[in-house]
Amino acid sequence: MLGSPFGGSKPEADHARRVKEWVRSVAPPSAEAHIMVTQVACPDADCPDVETIIAIMEPGAPARRYKIFKSIAQVTQEDVLATITLSDAASHSRALEQKK
């Protein structure tokens, strides 16, 4: 099996690419944005062994980060939609509360 230059396997890189496509369809970032998708070991005792981290980094804006408590290979388009939608709605709600 071929490895990627970043140490991940080709199947993992293919899964990450697929997740990035879903992110672009759910939360289209600007053309200058960078989307990072990675699988990491979860250090917390209360979470599964691995989690998928999605970060959307746009120039001049704070990075938006999302966690899905599954391996990259297990992440579905529905997971991406639900995670981003719920997280963004919660962020918007907090911002409205801070303005009061």
C-alpha positions, 0 to 999 in steps of 0.5 A: 500500500502506498503512503502519503507524504504526510504519513497517512495511507492512501485510503485515508487520504482518499477518505479525507479528500471525500470529507473535504468535498462534503465540507465544501458542499455544506459550508462553502468557504471562500476560494482562499480558504484551506480545509484540513481533515485529519484523524487523530487519537482522542486523548480524553477518556470520555471519547472513542479511540479516534476522532476526525477533525475538520478545520476551515481556515480563511484569511482574516478569520478565526479557524472553524473547527469541528470534531466527529467522533469517528475515524475518517473512513466511517464519516458520512456526508450526513455526519458532516452536515449535522456537525457543521450545521449544529455547531454553526447554529450554536455559535450563531446563538452564542453570538446573539446572546453576547449582543444582548 
